[in-house]
Amino acid sequence: MKPFVNLAEQRNAYRQEFEEIEKDILDSGCYIGGPQVKNLEKELSCYIGKGKNNGKSYETITCGSGTDALTIALMALAPEKGFRHQDEIIVPDFTFIAPAESISALGAMPKFADINPKTLQIAPESVAKLVNSNTRGIIAVNLFGQCAPYGELREIADKFGLWIIEDSAQAFGAYQSGKPACTFGDIAITSFYPTKPLGCYGDGGALFTQDRALAEKIRMIANHGSRGHYEHEIIGMNSRLDALQAGILRVKLRHLDEELAARRQNAVKYNSFFISVWNQMLCPGNRVTPQSTAEENLSTYAQYTVLAENRGNFIKRLQQAEIPYCIHYPTPLHSQPCFKAQNLDPQMNAIADEICHKVVSLPVCAFTDVDEIIGRLTKAMG
Ligand SMILES: *Cc1c(COP(=O)(O)O)cnc(C)c1O
């Protein structure tokens, strides 16, 4: 079976560029920080500075992982004495654990908002219901590569004096209304985990902001609370991207737009197959509905995810056809054992609950032969 994300084939495609930069970095004697990291940060800032941005410029601060980036963003936005247990931060109920985990790890309380049943993104009306005098901010997630509904989220945030952290771990390279992802939050973050649309060969992450003072604070937090010279103004941590990862990312960034174009084309092929072939041919009860993309959004398709009416049956067919698949995500966050102490109502967020039982993600990376997969699916219909 072909891998779900074909990183070996990607390496083959750009092998010469990788090997050149890897050799340069290993021979340079400079392994942490240095010119590769500085240049990558400039190139990432430049990338999100394009599009409809009214000439605004962004600063990029790289760090050790997407989860670190979330923790650092929260530390940068926390009240001076840190979060207290009463401080509430709203996150989508249907996503990877990292945003909720980082809130709890810093002593605040995650509050879980329900999602839109079609786009699977955080639902602003559910967010609005959760806001109270203890709410400090929102972590919005650009799930599966599509931007969250920032127009409505920003209205809520402004009305109640909340900040927004944009978790764009899956969506570097996405757009909403012509504006690049990573420009919607007071702070945005991304992850360079190998299987993300822009991934390195280990762990890595970055934060983005246009607020110079915040950028400076973020840089200090990621560097032991210091501007350097062994003076530590605030409590920070050690979180940095190394030179080798930065070099790998600089190569991949040059190819990102062509890869995203291929992912989008793959998604179009799947969509038309499921809507005009699969759902027409199979008996009712076996319908497969692709995650819908809001009109203003251009997704990175970090995941190509469908809702299967009868997931057990759909998975059986995938297995017979030897098509790799993943379940993102099997459980809403409010049902995770680590949040048991919060005594949450198991019935809360009915949509997130239902969606978790239907989702299936299919291979979609730029090195996936979707025509071949659709051929196998066609045979599996019989
Ligand atoms: C992957 C991911 C993260 C965490 O990134 P790491 O680099 O793995 O720490 C955070 N949020 C979301 C939505 C993710 O998909």
The ligand as a Gaussian input file, in Angstrom:
#p B3LYP/6-31G(d) Opt

LIG

0 1
 C       -0.418000      19.387000      14.177000
 C       -1.257000      20.340000      14.897000
 C       -0.787000      21.052000      16.017000
 C        0.507000      20.738000      16.709000
 O        1.643000      20.827000      15.956000
 P        2.967000      20.004000      16.393000
 O        4.007000      20.608000      15.530000
 O        2.694000      18.566000      16.096000
 O        3.196000      20.266000      17.832000
 C       -1.600000      22.006000      16.574000
 N       -2.819000      22.253000      16.097000
 C       -3.324000      21.572000      15.047000
 C       -4.691000      21.907000      14.547000
 C       -2.566000      20.587000      14.419000
 O       -3.082000      19.917000      13.386000

